[in-house]
Amino acid sequence: MTQLADLPIRDDLRGKTPYGAPQQPVRIALNVNENTHAIPDDVVEDIVASVARALRTVNRYPDREFTELRESLADYLGHDLGPERIWAANGSNEVLQQILQAFGGPGRSVLGFTPTYSMHSIIADGTGSRWIGAERDEDYRISVDTAVAAVERERPDVVFLCAPNNPTGTPLGLDVIEAVYEVHPGMVVVDEAYAEFAPVGTASALTLLPGRERLLVSRTMSKAFAFAGARVGYLAADPAAIDALRLVRLPYHLSALTQAAAVAALDHRREMLAMVDDIRAQRDRLLTELPRLGYPVYESWSNFVLFSGVDDPRRTFERLLEESILIRDVGIPHALRVTAGTEEETTAFLEALGRIG
Ligand SMILES: *Cc1c(COP(=O)(O)O)cnc(C)c1O
C-alpha cells in the first residue's frame, strides 16, 4: 500500500501530523469546546426558511462580498465597525489561513505563545510559514515584558495572540496587545474565539482597532454562538488589511447557504447567545468543584477548564471514555481539558471523575 512518505509531498510537510481531535459517538462530548446546547426550534425554523430562499437562486454564484452577512456581523460587534472593516470565511481557521497566505508564507515567520491553539502552528505549516513557539510565564500568563522580549528577540512577521488562550483558558491583558503592537512592525492577530465567555464588561481587542491598521481581531460563530457545524468565522480589521485577504481568498468562498444561515442566526443573536450565562456558570462550577476533587485548575475566561494533578492523563481520559464521556488530552503533562457542558453533562463529568479518583 502507498504511504504518504512515498508521494512527492512538499519537503516541509514531511513528518507532520494533521489536526486530530478524536471524533467519536459518545453520550457526553466535552472535548472540542462546542456550545453543547442545541439552538431553539423557532430559530432553526427561521434559519431553514432563509436557507430555502437562498436555494431558489443557488444556480447563481453567491455574493462574493457577502455584503449582508458583513453588515450583520458589523452590527453584532458594535464598536462603530462598518461592514468595510469586517471579513468572514468558513470558520475562523480559514480566516487565519487567509491571514497567513497574505502576510506569512515561505521565508516568513509566525510567533505564538505556547501552549496555544494547535491550529495556529498547523496553519503556519500549511502556508509554508515558519512557526516560532515562545514561552509563557507562570500559570500560562503572558506579561508585557515577556511578550515584548519574545517579539524583539525573534522579529517574526506575524504575531498570534490567543485571548483568552486555548487550551489553558488564560486571559490576556489589552496592555500586552498594545505593547506588542508598539514594538512589532508586522501584523498582530488577536484570536478572540471565546470573547463572549469573558466576564461581563471585559473590553475586547476590538477597542484597540482605531489607529492600528496592522491589528486583526478574529472571532467565530463556532463557540458562544452554537454554530460550529455551519463553519462561520470572521474578523475585524482596517479595510486595507481586508483588501490583502481578497488577494488570497478563493472566489465565492462563502456559499449562499452559509451566508443565508449565518444572517438568519445573527438576526436571532439573543436566543443564540442565551446559553452563554449558563455556560459561564457551569465553567465556574468546574473551577470550584475540580479542586475539591483534588485537581488544581487554571484561571479560565473561556467555556472550558484546564485542570492539573492528573497522575496519568491517558488513563483518566480512557476511564471517562468507558463511561461515554469524551474530554481532551492536550498533551500537557498531568493535565486534561474539559468543556463546560449543560448542567447535566457537567454533573455527569464531575461525578464520573470523582468515582474514577
Ligand atoms: C475553536 C477555536 C477557533 C474556532 O475555529 P472555527 O474554525 O471558527 O470553528 C479559533 N480559535 C481558537 C483559539 C479556538 O479554540
Ligand as a Chemical Component Dictionary entry (heavy atoms), coordinates in Angstrom:
data_LIG
# 
_chem_comp.id                   LIG 
_chem_comp.type                 NON-POLYMER 
_chem_comp.pdbx_formal_charge   0 
_chem_comp.three_letter_code    LIG 
# 
loop_
_chem_comp_atom.comp_id 
_chem_comp_atom.atom_id 
_chem_comp_atom.alt_atom_id 
_chem_comp_atom.type_symbol 
_chem_comp_atom.charge 
_chem_comp_atom.model_Cartn_x 
_chem_comp_atom.model_Cartn_y 
_chem_comp_atom.model_Cartn_z 
_chem_comp_atom.pdbx_ordinal 
LIG C1 C1 C 0 -12.319 26.790 18.407 1  
LIG C2 C2 C 0 -11.303 27.825 18.093 2  
LIG C3 C3 C 0 -11.372 28.524 16.902 3  
LIG C4 C4 C 0 -12.560 28.306 16.013 4  
LIG O1 O1 O 0 -12.360 27.779 14.845 5  
LIG P1 P1 P 0 -13.529 27.785 13.768 6  
LIG O2 O2 O 0 -12.769 27.478 12.539 7  
LIG O3 O3 O 0 -14.133 29.164 13.756 8  
LIG O4 O4 O 0 -14.521 26.757 14.169 9  
LIG C5 C5 C 0 -10.455 29.516 16.642 10 
LIG N1 N1 N 0 -9.503  29.796 17.540 11 
LIG C6 C6 C 0 -9.416  29.163 18.703 12 
LIG C7 C7 C 0 -8.380  29.558 19.683 13 
LIG C8 C8 C 0 -10.307 28.144 19.004 14 
LIG O5 O5 O 0 -10.204 27.487 20.163 15 
# 
loop_
_chem_comp_bond.comp_id 
_chem_comp_bond.atom_id_1 
_chem_comp_bond.atom_id_2 
_chem_comp_bond.value_order 
_chem_comp_bond.pdbx_ordinal 
LIG C1 C2 SING 1  
LIG C2 C3 SING 2  
LIG C2 C8 DOUB 3  
LIG C3 C4 SING 4  
LIG C3 C5 DOUB 5  
LIG C4 O1 SING 6  
LIG O1 P1 SING 7  
LIG P1 O2 DOUB 8  
LIG P1 O3 SING 9  
LIG P1 O4 SING 10 
LIG C5 N1 SING 11 
LIG N1 C6 DOUB 12 
LIG C6 C7 SING 13 
LIG C6 C8 SING 14 
LIG C8 O5 SING 15 
# 
